[in-house]
Amino acid sequence: NIQMPHQWLEGNLPVSSKCAVCEKTCGSVL
C-alpha cells in the first residue's frame, strides 16, 4: 500500500487507484 498525498496528476496513477484520504476511486481520469 502506497500512501499518496490528497492530490494527483493526470497519468501518474492507474485508473483503479484509490485515494487514501477520500477513499474514492482516483486515477488518470479527472
LUMLUMDREN-2810 file (N, C-alpha, C; in Angstrom, 1 decimal):
<atoms>
<atom><aa>N</aa><ch>A</ch><at>N</at><xx>0.8</xx><yy>-1.2</yy><zz>0.0</zz></atom>
<atom><aa>N</aa><ch>A</ch><at>CA</at><xx>0.0</xx><yy>0.0</yy><zz>0.0</zz></atom>
<atom><aa>N</aa><ch>A</ch><at>C</at><xx>0.9</xx><yy>1.3</yy><zz>0.0</zz></atom>
<atom><aa>I</aa><ch>A</ch><at>N</at><xx>0.7</xx><yy>2.1</yy><zz>-1.0</zz></atom>
<atom><aa>I</aa><ch>A</ch><at>CA</at><xx>1.5</xx><yy>3.3</yy><zz>-1.1</zz></atom>
<atom><aa>I</aa><ch>A</ch><at>C</at><xx>0.5</xx><yy>4.5</yy><zz>-0.8</zz></atom>
<atom><aa>Q</aa><ch>A</ch><at>N</at><xx>0.9</xx><yy>5.2</yy><zz>0.2</zz></atom>
<atom><aa>Q</aa><ch>A</ch><at>CA</at><xx>0.0</xx><yy>6.4</yy><zz>0.6</zz></atom>
<atom><aa>Q</aa><ch>A</ch><at>C</at><xx>0.4</xx><yy>7.6</yy><zz>-0.2</zz></atom>
<atom><aa>M</aa><ch>A</ch><at>N</at><xx>-0.5</xx><yy>8.2</yy><zz>-0.9</zz></atom>
<atom><aa>M</aa><ch>A</ch><at>CA</at><xx>-0.2</xx><yy>9.4</yy><zz>-1.7</zz></atom>
<atom><aa>M</aa><ch>A</ch><at>C</at><xx>-0.9</xx><yy>10.6</yy><zz>-1.0</zz></atom>
<atom><aa>P</aa><ch>A</ch><at>N</at><xx>-0.3</xx><yy>11.8</yy><zz>-1.3</zz></atom>
<atom><aa>P</aa><ch>A</ch><at>CA</at><xx>-1.0</xx><yy>13.0</yy><zz>-0.9</zz></atom>
<atom><aa>P</aa><ch>A</ch><at>C</at><xx>-2.3</xx><yy>13.1</yy><zz>-1.5</zz></atom>
<atom><aa>H</aa><ch>A</ch><at>N</at><xx>-3.2</xx><yy>14.0</yy><zz>-0.9</zz></atom>
<atom><aa>H</aa><ch>A</ch><at>CA</at><xx>-4.5</xx><yy>14.1</yy><zz>-1.4</zz></atom>
<atom><aa>H</aa><ch>A</ch><at>C</at><xx>-4.6</xx><yy>14.9</yy><zz>-2.7</zz></atom>
<atom><aa>Q</aa><ch>A</ch><at>N</at><xx>-3.8</xx><yy>14.5</yy><zz>-3.7</zz></atom>
<atom><aa>Q</aa><ch>A</ch><at>CA</at><xx>-3.7</xx><yy>15.2</yy><zz>-4.9</zz></atom>
<atom><aa>Q</aa><ch>A</ch><at>C</at><xx>-3.1</xx><yy>14.2</yy><zz>-5.9</zz></atom>
<atom><aa>W</aa><ch>A</ch><at>N</at><xx>-3.3</xx><yy>14.4</yy><zz>-7.2</zz></atom>
<atom><aa>W</aa><ch>A</ch><at>CA</at><xx>-2.7</xx><yy>13.6</yy><zz>-8.2</zz></atom>
<atom><aa>W</aa><ch>A</ch><at>C</at><xx>-2.7</xx><yy>14.3</yy><zz>-9.5</zz></atom>
<atom><aa>L</aa><ch>A</ch><at>N</at><xx>-1.7</xx><yy>13.9</yy><zz>-10.3</zz></atom>
<atom><aa>L</aa><ch>A</ch><at>CA</at><xx>-1.7</xx><yy>14.5</yy><zz>-11.7</zz></atom>
<atom><aa>L</aa><ch>A</ch><at>C</at><xx>-2.2</xx><yy>13.5</yy><zz>-12.7</zz></atom>
<atom><aa>E</aa><ch>A</ch><at>N</at><xx>-2.7</xx><yy>14.0</yy><zz>-13.8</zz></atom>
<atom><aa>E</aa><ch>A</ch><at>CA</at><xx>-3.2</xx><yy>13.1</yy><zz>-14.8</zz></atom>
<atom><aa>E</aa><ch>A</ch><at>C</at><xx>-2.2</xx><yy>12.2</yy><zz>-15.3</zz></atom>
<atom><aa>G</aa><ch>A</ch><at>N</at><xx>-2.4</xx><yy>10.9</yy><zz>-15.3</zz></atom>
<atom><aa>G</aa><ch>A</ch><at>CA</at><xx>-1.5</xx><yy>9.9</yy><zz>-15.8</zz></atom>
<atom><aa>G</aa><ch>A</ch><at>C</at><xx>-0.5</xx><yy>9.3</yy><zz>-14.9</zz></atom>
<atom><aa>N</aa><ch>A</ch><at>N</at><xx>-0.4</xx><yy>9.9</yy><zz>-13.6</zz></atom>
<atom><aa>N</aa><ch>A</ch><at>CA</at><xx>0.6</xx><yy>9.4</yy><zz>-12.7</zz></atom>
<atom><aa>N</aa><ch>A</ch><at>C</at><xx>0.1</xx><yy>8.2</yy><zz>-11.8</zz></atom>
<atom><aa>L</aa><ch>A</ch><at>N</at><xx>-1.2</xx><yy>7.9</yy><zz>-11.9</zz></atom>
<atom><aa>L</aa><ch>A</ch><at>CA</at><xx>-1.7</xx><yy>6.8</yy><zz>-11.2</zz></atom>
<atom><aa>L</aa><ch>A</ch><at>C</at><xx>-2.6</xx><yy>5.9</yy><zz>-12.1</zz></atom>
<atom><aa>P</aa><ch>A</ch><at>N</at><xx>-2.6</xx><yy>4.6</yy><zz>-11.8</zz></atom>
<atom><aa>P</aa><ch>A</ch><at>CA</at><xx>-3.5</xx><yy>3.8</yy><zz>-12.5</zz></atom>
<atom><aa>P</aa><ch>A</ch><at>C</at><xx>-5.0</xx><yy>4.2</yy><zz>-12.3</zz></atom>
<atom><aa>V</aa><ch>A</ch><at>N</at><xx>-5.8</xx><yy>3.9</yy><zz>-13.2</zz></atom>
<atom><aa>V</aa><ch>A</ch><at>CA</at><xx>-7.2</xx><yy>4.3</yy><zz>-13.1</zz></atom>
<atom><aa>V</aa><ch>A</ch><at>C</at><xx>-7.9</xx><yy>3.6</yy><zz>-11.9</zz></atom>
<atom><aa>S</aa><ch>A</ch><at>N</at><xx>-7.4</xx><yy>2.5</yy><zz>-11.5</zz></atom>
<atom><aa>S</aa><ch>A</ch><at>CA</at><xx>-8.0</xx><yy>1.8</yy><zz>-10.4</zz></atom>
<atom><aa>S</aa><ch>A</ch><at>C</at><xx>-7.5</xx><yy>2.2</yy><zz>-9.0</zz></atom>
<atom><aa>S</aa><ch>A</ch><at>N</at><xx>-6.6</xx><yy>3.2</yy><zz>-9.0</zz></atom>
<atom><aa>S</aa><ch>A</ch><at>CA</at><xx>-6.0</xx><yy>3.6</yy><zz>-7.7</zz></atom>
<atom><aa>S</aa><ch>A</ch><at>C</at><xx>-7.1</xx><yy>4.2</yy><zz>-6.8</zz></atom>
<atom><aa>K</aa><ch>A</ch><at>N</at><xx>-6.9</xx><yy>4.0</yy><zz>-5.5</zz></atom>
<atom><aa>K</aa><ch>A</ch><at>CA</at><xx>-7.8</xx><yy>4.6</yy><zz>-4.6</zz></atom>
<atom><aa>K</aa><ch>A</ch><at>C</at><xx>-7.1</xx><yy>5.6</yy><zz>-3.8</zz></atom>
<atom><aa>C</aa><ch>A</ch><at>N</at><xx>-7.8</xx><yy>6.7</yy><zz>-3.5</zz></atom>
<atom><aa>C</aa><ch>A</ch><at>CA</at><xx>-7.3</xx><yy>7.8</yy><zz>-2.7</zz></atom>
<atom><aa>C</aa><ch>A</ch><at>C</at><xx>-7.3</xx><yy>7.4</yy><zz>-1.3</zz></atom>
<atom><aa>A</aa><ch>A</ch><at>N</at><xx>-6.1</xx><yy>7.6</yy><zz>-0.6</zz></atom>
<atom><aa>A</aa><ch>A</ch><at>CA</at><xx>-6.0</xx><yy>7.2</yy><zz>0.8</zz></atom>
<atom><aa>A</aa><ch>A</ch><at>C</at><xx>-6.8</xx><yy>8.1</yy><zz>1.7</zz></atom>
<atom><aa>V</aa><ch>A</ch><at>N</at><xx>-7.1</xx><yy>9.3</yy><zz>1.2</zz></atom>
<atom><aa>V</aa><ch>A</ch><at>CA</at><xx>-7.8</xx><yy>10.3</yy><zz>2.1</zz></atom>
<atom><aa>V</aa><ch>A</ch><at>C</at><xx>-9.3</xx><yy>10.3</yy><zz>1.9</zz></atom>
<atom><aa>C</aa><ch>A</ch><at>N</at><xx>-9.7</xx><yy>10.4</yy><zz>0.7</zz></atom>
<atom><aa>C</aa><ch>A</ch><at>CA</at><xx>-11.2</xx><yy>10.5</yy><zz>0.4</zz></atom>
<atom><aa>C</aa><ch>A</ch><at>C</at><xx>-11.7</xx><yy>9.1</yy><zz>0.2</zz></atom>
<atom><aa>E</aa><ch>A</ch><at>N</at><xx>-10.8</xx><yy>8.1</yy><zz>0.0</zz></atom>
<atom><aa>E</aa><ch>A</ch><at>CA</at><xx>-11.2</xx><yy>6.7</yy><zz>-0.2</zz></atom>
<atom><aa>E</aa><ch>A</ch><at>C</at><xx>-12.1</xx><yy>6.5</yy><zz>-1.4</zz></atom>
<atom><aa>K</aa><ch>A</ch><at>N</at><xx>-12.0</xx><yy>7.4</yy><zz>-2.4</zz></atom>
<atom><aa>K</aa><ch>A</ch><at>CA</at><xx>-12.7</xx><yy>7.2</yy><zz>-3.6</zz></atom>
<atom><aa>K</aa><ch>A</ch><at>C</at><xx>-11.8</xx><yy>6.8</yy><zz>-4.7</zz></atom>
<atom><aa>T</aa><ch>A</ch><at>N</at><xx>-12.3</xx><yy>6.2</yy><zz>-5.7</zz></atom>
<atom><aa>T</aa><ch>A</ch><at>CA</at><xx>-11.5</xx><yy>5.7</yy><zz>-6.8</zz></atom>
<atom><aa>T</aa><ch>A</ch><at>C</at><xx>-10.9</xx><yy>6.9</yy><zz>-7.5</zz></atom>
<atom><aa>C</aa><ch>A</ch><at>N</at><xx>-9.6</xx><yy>6.9</yy><zz>-7.5</zz></atom>
<atom><aa>C</aa><ch>A</ch><at>CA</at><xx>-8.9</xx><yy>8.0</yy><zz>-8.2</zz></atom>
<atom><aa>C</aa><ch>A</ch><at>C</at><xx>-8.0</xx><yy>7.4</yy><zz>-9.3</zz></atom>
<atom><aa>G</aa><ch>A</ch><at>N</at><xx>-7.7</xx><yy>8.2</yy><zz>-10.3</zz></atom>
<atom><aa>G</aa><ch>A</ch><at>CA</at><xx>-6.8</xx><yy>7.7</yy><zz>-11.3</zz></atom>
<atom><aa>G</aa><ch>A</ch><at>C</at><xx>-6.5</xx><yy>8.8</yy><zz>-12.3</zz></atom>
<atom><aa>S</aa><ch>A</ch><at>N</at><xx>-6.1</xx><yy>8.4</yy><zz>-13.5</zz></atom>
<atom><aa>S</aa><ch>A</ch><at>CA</at><xx>-5.7</xx><yy>9.4</yy><zz>-14.5</zz></atom>
<atom><aa>S</aa><ch>A</ch><at>C</at><xx>-6.9</xx><yy>10.1</yy><zz>-15.1</zz></atom>
<atom><aa>V</aa><ch>A</ch><at>N</at><xx>-8.1</xx><yy>9.7</yy><zz>-14.8</zz></atom>
<atom><aa>V</aa><ch>A</ch><at>CA</at><xx>-9.3</xx><yy>10.3</yy><zz>-15.3</zz></atom>
<atom><aa>V</aa><ch>A</ch><at>C</at><xx>-9.8</xx><yy>11.3</yy><zz>-14.3</zz></atom>
<atom><aa>L</aa><ch>A</ch><at>N</at><xx>-9.7</xx><yy>12.6</yy><zz>-14.6</zz></atom>
<atom><aa>L</aa><ch>A</ch><at>CA</at><xx>-10.1</xx><yy>13.6</yy><zz>-13.7</zz></atom>
<atom><aa>L</aa><ch>A</ch><at>C</at><xx>-11.6</xx><yy>13.9</yy><zz>-14.1</zz></atom>
</atoms>
